Amino acid sequence: MSTLRPATPDDMSAIADLWHAGWHDAHPGHVPDELTASRTVGEFHARVPGRVGDTTVAEVDGAVAGFTMVVGDEVEQVYVAAGHRGSGVAEVLLDHAVRRVAAAGHDEAWLAVVEGNARARRFYERRGWRDEGALPYEVVSGGRTLVSPCRRYVFSIRQE
Ligand SMILES: CC(C)(COP(=O)(O)OP(=O)(O)OC[C@H]1O[C@@H](n2cnc3c(N)ncnc32)[C@H](O)[C@@H]1OP(=O)(O)O)[C@@H](O)C(=O)NCCC(=O)NCCS
């Protein structure tokens, strides 16, 4: 059973480690190698402090089992620790992220998922998200703008 709550500064290290591990489980070979090389554990620890306010964590037995980051109508990050995948934590987190987007007054939520990330795409489709097409997603890494081949997925909120 997972408990959802807003992230606090005490969670920053756990979020960064989980984000780093999950990123490297899903993306190498599907994004520019330069981006993969730049996604060090230190880079994630540097990114998290500015994102605590956007972040919701799922806690299982007192430990962070997953998190989302939501910005406006974008569900920007969805990450579940390897040991909790397939457990339902991802569903609880994603449904909550959609509620946050709805509470901010949006009729539709969107996210970018890397084209080659089959597991995540399968998960989103199973949760009713639609693949709206190619989205060359720009990410800044080492001062350079790199493009990850992504798909734009959307979830219609007001339909329900
Ligand atoms: C994406 C993520 C949150 C999904 O949560 P999850 O708990 O793993 O979801 P599920 O176990 O329900 O897996 C989704 C589906 O993918 C299937 N699947 C599992 N491994 C797979 C693989 N390697 N390739 C393709 N599909 C796979 C599962 O069988 C399941 O299919 P089903 O619906 O037929 O049961 C989680 O896998 C994760 O954190 N991954 C690493 C980080 C990541 O990719 N984040 C998303 C970035 S957009």
The ligand as an SDF file (V2000), in Angstrom:
LIG
                    3D

 48 50  0  0  0  0  0  0  0  0999 V2000
    7.1300    3.7560  -16.6040 C   0  0  0  0  0  0  0  0  0  0  0  0
    6.7740    3.1870  -15.2630 C   0  0  0  0  0  0  0  0  0  0  0  0
    6.3820    4.3080  -14.2980 C   0  0  0  0  0  0  0  0  0  0  0  0
    5.5540    2.2420  -15.4340 C   0  0  0  0  0  0  0  0  0  0  0  0
    5.1990    1.6760  -14.2200 O   0  0  0  0  0  0  0  0  0  0  0  0
    5.1930    0.0910  -14.0240 P   0  0  0  0  0  0  0  0  0  0  0  0
    4.8000   -0.1790  -12.6390 O   0  0  0  0  0  0  0  0  0  0  0  0
    6.4610   -0.4860  -14.5160 O   0  0  0  0  0  0  0  0  0  0  0  0
    4.0350   -0.3180  -15.0360 O   0  0  0  0  0  0  0  0  0  0  0  0
    3.6210   -1.7940  -15.4330 P   0  0  0  0  0  0  0  0  0  0  0  0
    4.3430   -2.8060  -14.6640 O   0  0  0  0  0  0  0  0  0  0  0  0
    2.1680   -1.7790  -15.3630 O   0  0  0  0  0  0  0  0  0  0  0  0
    4.1860   -1.9420  -16.9010 O   0  0  0  0  0  0  0  0  0  0  0  0
    3.4920   -1.4700  -17.9750 C   0  0  0  0  0  0  0  0  0  0  0  0
    3.3400   -2.5190  -19.0280 C   0  0  0  0  0  0  0  0  0  0  0  0
    4.5870   -2.7060  -19.6960 O   0  0  0  0  0  0  0  0  0  0  0  0
    4.8320   -4.1070  -19.7890 C   0  0  0  0  0  0  0  0  0  0  0  0
    6.2570   -4.2500  -19.7580 N   0  0  0  0  0  0  0  0  0  0  0  0
    7.0340   -4.6300  -18.7630 C   0  0  0  0  0  0  0  0  0  0  0  0
    8.3180   -4.6370  -19.1710 N   0  0  0  0  0  0  0  0  0  0  0  0
    8.3090   -4.2340  -20.4330 C   0  0  0  0  0  0  0  0  0  0  0  0
    9.3060   -4.0360  -21.4180 C   0  0  0  0  0  0  0  0  0  0  0  0
   10.5690   -4.2010  -21.1120 N   0  0  0  0  0  0  0  0  0  0  0  0
    8.9480   -3.6520  -22.6600 N   0  0  0  0  0  0  0  0  0  0  0  0
    7.6580   -3.4500  -22.9460 C   0  0  0  0  0  0  0  0  0  0  0  0
    6.6600   -3.5930  -22.0810 N   0  0  0  0  0  0  0  0  0  0  0  0
    6.9900   -3.9880  -20.8360 C   0  0  0  0  0  0  0  0  0  0  0  0
    4.1910   -4.6860  -18.5950 C   0  0  0  0  0  0  0  0  0  0  0  0
    3.9370   -6.0470  -18.8050 O   0  0  0  0  0  0  0  0  0  0  0  0
    2.9320   -3.9040  -18.5720 C   0  0  0  0  0  0  0  0  0  0  0  0
    2.1200   -4.3990  -19.6020 O   0  0  0  0  0  0  0  0  0  0  0  0
    0.6330   -4.8720  -19.2940 P   0  0  0  0  0  0  0  0  0  0  0  0
   -0.1220   -3.6170  -19.3050 O   0  0  0  0  0  0  0  0  0  0  0  0
    0.2890   -5.7610  -20.4190 O   0  0  0  0  0  0  0  0  0  0  0  0
    0.6390   -5.5170  -17.9500 O   0  0  0  0  0  0  0  0  0  0  0  0
    7.9670    2.3900  -14.6530 C   0  0  0  0  0  0  0  0  0  0  0  0
    8.2090    1.2610  -15.4580 O   0  0  0  0  0  0  0  0  0  0  0  0
    9.2530    3.2010  -14.5350 C   0  0  0  0  0  0  0  0  0  0  0  0
    9.4360    3.9760  -13.6080 O   0  0  0  0  0  0  0  0  0  0  0  0
   10.1900    3.0030  -15.5160 N   0  0  0  0  0  0  0  0  0  0  0  0
   11.4930    3.6610  -15.5220 C   0  0  0  0  0  0  0  0  0  0  0  0
   11.4200    5.1460  -15.7580 C   0  0  0  0  0  0  0  0  0  0  0  0
   10.5090    5.5560  -16.8880 C   0  0  0  0  0  0  0  0  0  0  0  0
   10.5400    5.0110  -17.9720 O   0  0  0  0  0  0  0  0  0  0  0  0
    9.6700    6.5840  -16.6270 N   0  0  0  0  0  0  0  0  0  0  0  0
    8.7610    7.1430  -17.6090 C   0  0  0  0  0  0  0  0  0  0  0  0
    9.4150    8.1690  -18.4280 C   0  0  0  0  0  0  0  0  0  0  0  0
    8.2720    8.8950  -19.5510 S   0  0  0  0  0  0  0  0  0  0  0  0
  1  2  1  0
  2  3  1  0
  2  4  1  0
  2 36  1  0
  4  5  1  0
  5  6  1  0
  6  7  2  0
  6  8  1  0
  6  9  1  0
  9 10  1  0
 10 11  2  0
 10 12  1  0
 10 13  1  0
 13 14  1  0
 14 15  1  0
 15 16  1  0
 15 30  1  0
 16 17  1  0
 17 18  1  0
 17 28  1  0
 18 19  1  0
 18 27  1  0
 19 20  2  0
 20 21  1  0
 21 22  1  0
 21 27  2  0
 22 23  1  0
 22 24  2  0
 24 25  1  0
 25 26  2  0
 26 27  1  0
 28 29  1  0
 28 30  1  0
 30 31  1  0
 31 32  1  0
 32 33  2  0
 32 34  1  0
 32 35  1  0
 36 37  1  0
 36 38  1  0
 38 39  2  0
 38 40  1  0
 40 41  1  0
 41 42  1  0
 42 43  1  0
 43 44  2  0
 43 45  1  0
 45 46  1  0
 46 47  1  0
 47 48  1  0
M  END
$$$$
